[in-house]
Amino acid sequence: MSAEKTKVKELESKLNEIALILERAKLGDYVNIMTKPKTLLINNFLGGLARGFGTAIGFTILGALVLYILRQAVMLNIPIIGSFIAEIVKIVQDRL
């Protein structure tokens, strides 16, 4: 009987270990979200808004940084880069 008791205790400890892993994975929360389409749509919509807003802010900062660097290059009057940028500015002004 002691061999059976040790096997039962081993199985019980493994079962508790699996239960803890599932709790940490928050599988129940995931199932709840998947069974409620309204919650799923709201979460995805808010996530999409956050990603779009982050992309817009990041692109704005990156664009401003590039423009600042280009303006500094024109002010330094580097022969090759300065004339290239001046041509681009001239083309843009002609199109406007």
C-alpha positions as CSV (number, residue, x, y, z in Angstrom):
1,M,0.0,0.0,0.0
2,S,2.8,2.4,0.6
3,A,3.9,2.1,-3.1
4,E,0.4,3.1,-4.1
5,K,0.4,6.0,-1.6
6,T,3.7,7.3,-3.0
7,K,2.3,7.1,-6.6
8,V,-0.8,8.9,-5.5
9,K,1.2,11.6,-3.8
10,E,3.4,12.0,-7.0
11,L,0.4,12.3,-9.2
12,E,-1.1,14.8,-6.8
13,S,2.0,16.9,-6.8
14,K,2.2,16.8,-10.6
15,L,-1.5,17.8,-10.8
16,N,-0.9,20.8,-8.4
17,E,2.1,21.8,-10.5
18,I,0.0,21.7,-13.7
19,A,-2.8,23.7,-12.0
20,L,-0.2,26.4,-11.0
21,I,1.1,26.6,-14.5
22,L,-2.4,27.0,-15.9
23,E,-3.1,29.7,-13.4
24,R,0.0,31.6,-14.3
25,A,-0.9,31.3,-18.0
26,K,-4.3,32.9,-17.2
27,L,-6.0,30.5,-19.5
28,G,-9.3,31.2,-17.8
29,D,-9.1,34.9,-18.7
30,Y,-8.3,34.1,-22.3
31,V,-11.3,31.7,-22.6
32,N,-13.5,34.4,-21.0
33,I,-12.4,37.0,-23.6
34,M,-12.8,34.6,-26.5
35,T,-16.4,33.7,-25.4
36,K,-17.4,37.3,-25.2
37,P,-17.2,38.9,-28.7
38,K,-18.0,42.4,-27.5
39,T,-15.1,42.4,-25.0
40,L,-12.8,41.0,-27.7
41,L,-13.8,43.7,-30.2
42,I,-13.3,46.5,-27.7
43,N,-9.9,45.2,-26.6
44,N,-8.7,44.8,-30.2
45,F,-10.1,48.3,-31.1
46,L,-8.3,49.9,-28.2
47,G,-5.1,48.1,-29.0
48,G,-5.3,49.2,-32.6
49,L,-5.9,52.8,-31.5
50,A,-2.8,52.6,-29.2
51,R,-0.7,51.1,-32.0
52,G,-1.8,53.7,-34.5
53,F,-1.2,56.6,-32.1
54,G,2.2,55.3,-31.2
55,T,3.1,54.9,-34.9
56,A,2.0,58.5,-35.6
57,I,3.9,59.9,-32.7
58,G,7.0,57.9,-33.6
59,F,6.9,58.9,-37.3
60,T,6.4,62.6,-36.3
61,I,9.5,62.5,-34.0
62,L,11.6,60.6,-36.6
63,G,10.5,63.0,-39.4
64,A,11.3,66.1,-37.2
65,L,14.7,64.6,-36.4
66,V,15.5,64.0,-40.1
67,L,14.4,67.5,-41.1
68,Y,16.5,69.0,-38.3
69,I,19.6,67.0,-39.5
70,L,19.0,68.1,-43.1
71,R,18.6,71.7,-42.0
72,Q,21.9,71.5,-40.1
73,A,23.6,70.0,-43.2
74,V,22.3,72.9,-45.3
75,M,23.6,75.4,-42.7
76,L,27.0,73.8,-42.7
77,N,27.0,74.3,-46.5
78,I,28.6,70.9,-47.2
79,P,29.2,71.0,-51.0
80,I,27.6,67.8,-52.1
81,I,24.9,67.4,-49.6
82,G,24.0,71.1,-49.4
83,S,23.5,71.4,-53.2
84,F,21.5,68.2,-53.3
85,I,19.2,69.4,-50.6
86,A,18.9,72.9,-52.2
87,E,17.8,71.2,-55.4
88,I,15.1,69.2,-53.5
89,V,13.9,72.4,-51.9
90,K,13.8,74.2,-55.2
91,I,11.8,71.3,-56.8
92,V,9.3,71.3,-53.9
93,Q,8.9,75.1,-54.1
94,D,8.3,75.0,-57.9
95,R,5.6,72.3,-57.4
96,L,3.8,74.4,-54.8
